[in-house]
Amino acid sequence: MLNAKMIRSKFTVTFKNCKIVTQTFLINSMSTDSSQPSFEEIRKYLWGFGKGNVNLSKNEDTGIATLVLNNPEKRNAISGQMMVHLRDCIEELEKWKSGKAVILQGHNNIFCSGADLDFVRAAGTKQGASYMSTWMQDTLNRLQRLPLISVSLLEGFAIGGGAEVAVSCDYIVVANNAKFGFVHAKMGLVPVWGGTTSCLTFMIIPYTFVLATFLALIYLLFVIIVINKKHCIGLRQMGIHHLRQYLEQIDNNDE
Ligand SMILES: CC[C@H](C(=O)O)C(=O)SCCNC(=O)CCNC(=O)[C@H](O)C(C)(C)COP(=O)(O)OP(=O)(O)OC[C@H]1O[C@@H](n2cnc3c(N)ncnc32)[C@H](O)[C@@H]1OP(=O)(O)O
């Protein structure tokens, strides 16, 4: 079970400096402005922010793809540009006829430290907040609806939007060194990428109890499938190995 104190201590310092920024940003993103922009407009806007990329590699033999969040200097924080990359990769996977599964992971054994706070600061206007939340909610929705089995491999950190990306997959495989959680709870807000709605499926606590405490809950604890790393070369290989077995089983059942 994750220790909330452990997570809290880890980003108290960093958290303070992003609290005002994220708070304004999140409140703005819930504005009721009805003039919805086109996705083309939002794409152009997001593309101007930050560095990093999202790498997609598809293995036609196994039908398993790997999606890597890649912004190492910022613990794989997702910049505006990476939000565009992420959606493009998901659109490519939607059309992948021979695809069966996709594994999401972060570069350098860290999953993702959420949205790039420099982007959050720079785009901290009502328009920027609404553009980002519209884009990422739709993108993570499409990730959830992919016609593939999706697995997020959590090593290192998955914080804020990083935790939202993780719970948008069908399965989460968590290394025993992983730390993840939503930093918004301290501000009494909910994450704007829509991750909290999907994480209910991972809750180990009875559904009714979760609903009752949901709004006040500081860090959502997820089902930890702790992989004992010394028996496998790496999380990724383990994920591929199990996925391949699972997919072979499906193929055999189909014959
Ligand atoms: C609306 C936005 C979205 C949502 O809420 O839905 C969000 O996700 S808001 C962002 C939420 N995420 C955070 O608040 C995490 C902030 N980062 C941390 O708590 C720590 O960096 C941690 C725990 C991820 C890693 O700690 P560690 O000690 O290993 O590394 P450092 O803190 O020294 O960071 C190294 C380097 O990376 C930069 N960094 C880390 N996270 C982010 C980020 N989210 N955005 C931008 N930059 C980030 C950090 O500034 C350091 O850079 P340096 O130039 O070396 O100072």
The ligand as a Gaussian input file, in Angstrom:
#p B3LYP/6-31G(d) Opt

LIG

0 1
 C       -3.297000      20.946000     -14.863000
 C       -2.046000      20.307000     -14.840000
 C       -1.934000      18.870000     -14.443000
 C       -3.133000      18.444000     -13.641000
 O       -3.153000      18.786000     -12.469000
 O       -3.983000      17.749000     -14.203000
 C       -0.674000      18.609000     -13.673000
 O       -0.134000      17.561000     -13.817000
 S        0.050000      19.864000     -12.662000
 C        1.728000      19.188000     -12.349000
 C        1.678000      18.194000     -11.246000
 N        3.014000      17.663000     -11.017000
 C        3.798000      18.088000      -9.999000
 O        3.450000      18.966000      -9.243000
 C        5.128000      17.366000      -9.857000
 C        6.254000      18.370000      -9.656000
 N        7.535000      17.656000      -9.548000
 C        7.914000      17.012000      -8.401000
 O        7.176000      16.915000      -7.435000
 C        9.296000      16.388000      -8.401000
 O       10.019000      16.950000      -9.474000
 C        9.266000      14.855000      -8.597000
 C        8.711000      14.211000      -7.327000
 C        8.430000      14.466000      -9.781000
 C       10.715000      14.369000      -8.855000
 O       11.538000      14.838000      -7.804000
 P       13.128000      14.729000      -8.010000
 O       13.738000      15.241000      -6.748000
 O       13.486000      13.398000      -8.532000
 O       13.451000      15.746000      -9.204000
 P       13.464000      17.350000      -9.113000
 O       12.299000      17.844000      -8.322000
 O       14.832000      17.820000      -8.773000
 O       13.167000      17.697000     -10.658000
 C       14.199000      17.521000     -11.634000
 C       13.967000      18.569000     -12.683000
 O       12.697000      18.313000     -13.321000
 C       11.876000      19.474000     -13.222000
 N       10.490000      19.049000     -13.100000
 C       10.016000      18.029000     -12.360000
 N        8.671000      17.933000     -12.485000
 C        8.299000      18.924000     -13.346000
 C        7.053000      19.367000     -13.896000
 N        5.883000      18.749000     -13.631000
 N        7.058000      20.444000     -14.734000
 C        8.226000      21.074000     -15.049000
 N        9.458000      20.719000     -14.586000
 C        9.461000      19.649000     -13.734000
 C       12.367000      20.196000     -11.977000
 O       12.016000      21.548000     -12.068000
 C       13.859000      19.969000     -12.101000
 O       14.374000      20.851000     -13.081000
 P       15.709000      21.692000     -12.775000
 O       15.885000      22.556000     -13.975000
 O       16.788000      20.639000     -12.620000
 O       15.437000      22.448000     -11.499000

